Amino acid sequence: MDIHQLQCFVAVAEEGTFTAAGLRLHLAQSGVSAHIKALEREVGQQLFERHPRAAKLTAAGEALLPHVRAAMDALASGRAAVDGLTGLLHGRVAIGTITSISPRSVDLPQLLASFHRRHPGVDLSLIEDAASMLTQRITDGRLDVAFTSLTDATTRGMQVRELHREAVIAVLPPSSALARHDEVSLGELAEHPLIALPEGSGLRWQLDRALERAAVRARIAFEASDPDVLVALVEQGLGAGLVPESALAQSDRLVGVRVSDLPPGRLGIIWRDRPTVNPAAQAFVEHATTMSARTRRRQPR
């Protein structure tokens, strides 16, 4: 078996179709199919069930996939060791991010641009998804790293670097009686319609767990994945919002109040816990950590 066969095998397994794998690898669908057939002849087993609009791994394919991924990781590490002799880095880093990420916490466009300038030989890709789905994509091997809320649900089985931490606050109109408090409880907030991030997000997971611990029933009246949209909904008098503290900077018409039962929101970068790590992905993690630390040092205290 050769490297092209292995690349095609992983691409089809992750993309779910021969056509999508071809687009990812810049190959014709017929070329991908030919490589897969050659690999199947070599291992003596059918690796995919072919359907009109999907390709599903067979039991043999499922058994082979982790070994192929390990071989690809080892090859990437070998290439990185050779590149290290000349100070160059090549490879590919597939990055995920939660939709609610804000430049006020992690300036992702600036981070990607600065990494690209330092390592122009590394191909970067970026997708947005819910925190729960990002963890699944890393587990499946479809992503190398992801920027996400750090909770028990998103970090299980992952390596983690925390990049940012801030309070989750209630945002309220000044006319609200609760706006005159220094701190409120979830029980007090639950008397109002709540405006929160959607299910699948890290902060929503924390909110649901906190409501359960406090034995509080609340009505989530509105959901949005962008904290700035949540703030705008509160400005329209539609309820009490729960957002990271920095989101309040988008409004001078609301009051922010600490919530006693909610832990601070934690944002970081995660990647799969495995013996061999994509060297380009590891370099990206280190770059993100360094850039985040510099940003924190520049912020006023």
C-alpha angles and dihedrals in degrees: 000000000000136000094260091056091050093047091051092047093054093043094053091045091052100038097041097223137062090232095054090046089053092052090050093050096036091241132128115257089244090056092052090048092050092052092049092049090050091051091048090052090051096050093037094230138094107250101188137038104225116221127172093258104014145042115213125192116249121220088267090051091050090051093049099045100078091048092050091049090050090050091049091049091050091049091050090051090050092051090048091052090054092044088051089067089065098032093247128130126200135173140081132286119196107201130193130194137185113251092235096060112128132200085233088071105024120004095215099177091052092045093051092047094050092048091050091052091051096043109026091165092067118089113219129199129181135198133174124225144141117289093249092053093047090058090050092049091053091048090051092049095244091117132037098200138359138199106224147141109282112234136139088265097052101040102047108124092004139114109236140202116184111218105171140014130186141155122271107227139187113244115208140169113260089245091066115103089224090058089073092061125092090216136010135193128233088247090060093045092049089069086073132056107268127225112203147151115281128265111279093044120111096235091049089051089053091047093051092049091048092050089050093050091049092046089233124149113209135178113232098206099174135022130192132163094219115074090208089060090051090054091050090052090053090050087058090057096249098133146296115313129216111207142143109281094247091063089072088071087077092067136048092182099069138067125228120217127184117244112224097206099047122088118221118275114253123204123191149135122272134191136174117284103235137134095250120047127192101258092218090052091049090051089050091052091051091048092050091049093050094046092048092051091051091050092051091051091053095050117099116252 
